[in-house]
Amino acid sequence: MYGVVLWSDARANKAVFWCEDHGDLAYFHGDPDSLDLSETPFDAGDLVQFEVYQDAKLRKAFNPTIVKSKADADLPEKLMQHSNTTVRDTLGGDVLHFRPRNTPPAALRQRDLAQPV
């Protein structure tokens, strides 16, 4: 599978990949002792190829290799900006009104009929 690095920690040999299938994120956790410091560690925006497996409720990546460094270096910032815009736009959406405790459904219906929507 291909993906883009969203976050990485070179010292801990960890990374989070956004997968090409737009499914769950893939989490990579390599052995920090086996980290080859002569190679460039993953960085946000790198295009990587890796294998995936499901471990409990997490999608995990293994055997990752960098296909193209800095393929989309500003992707994490783009996603954060989009996320902030989406949250602002959706606040105040549909509100579900629940029946107050100890209020019989018939009394609630009478009240709702008397009030305009």
N, C-alpha and C positions, 0 to 999 in steps of 0.2 A: 504494500500500500504506500501511497505517497501522502505527504502532509507538510504543513508549515509549522515551524517551531513558534509557539506563542510565548513560552517562558522557559528559561533554563538556569541551572545552577551548576557551574563547571566544577566547583570543589566537591559537591555531593554527587556529581555525575547523574543529575536528574534533568528531565525535560518534559514539557507538555506539548503534544502535537495536535493540530487541527487537521483532521483526516479528510482525504479527497472525497469520501462518500458522504460527508457532512453529517455523519452519525456522531456517536459519543466521542469525546476527546480521548486520545491515547496517552497513557502515562508511562514514561520511561524512567526506570531506576536501575542504573548500572552499578556495578561494584566500584566504589570510590577508590579502592586500592588498585584496581586494574586500569585506571584512567591513564592513558598515554598522553602526558603533558606535551610531547613533541607535536601532537596533532592539535589542530584548532578545535576547541569544544564547540558545541552547538550554540547558536545565538539566535535571538528572536528574528524571524523573517527568513531563516534558512529553509530551503526546500529539502526535505529528507525522504528517503525510502526506508521502509521498515516492515517487519512482520508483526502481526497482532494476534493476541489471544485474549479470551475472556477469563478473568480471575474474580470470582464472586460477582460483585456488581460493577467492577471496573474493567475497562478495556486497557490492556497493557501492551506496550510496544517492546520489541527486542530486535537486536541485530540492526540498529539504525545506521545509515550512512548518509552523508551530506551529498546531495545531487547538485545543488547550486547554492552557494553562499550568498546571503543577502538578497534572495529572490524577491522578497516583499518585506523589507526591513521595517516599514511603518505599519504593517498589518495590525499589531497589537493596539496601536494608538487609534487606527481607523475603527477597530471593533469597540474600543472604549467610547469613542465619540458617538458611534451609532447606538450603542447601548444606552448612553445617557439621554440621547434624543428620544429613543423609543420609550424609555421610562417616563419622561416628561409628557410625551404625547398620550400615554395610556392612563395616566393618573386621572382619577375622577370618572372612570369608565362605568360600566353597568354596576349598579349596587343592588344586591339582593336583600330585601327586608325580611327579617325573620320574626315570627310571632313571639311577643314577649312571654316570658314564663308565666304560668298560671292564668293565661288569657284564653278563654274558650274560642275555638275557631269561628263560631257563629258571631260572637261579639266583634271579632276582628273584621269579618266580612262586612258587617253593618257599618263599621267605622270607615273602611276603605271605600264603600259605595258613596258615603257622604262627602268624601274629599276628592277634589279633581286631581287627575294624574298629571 
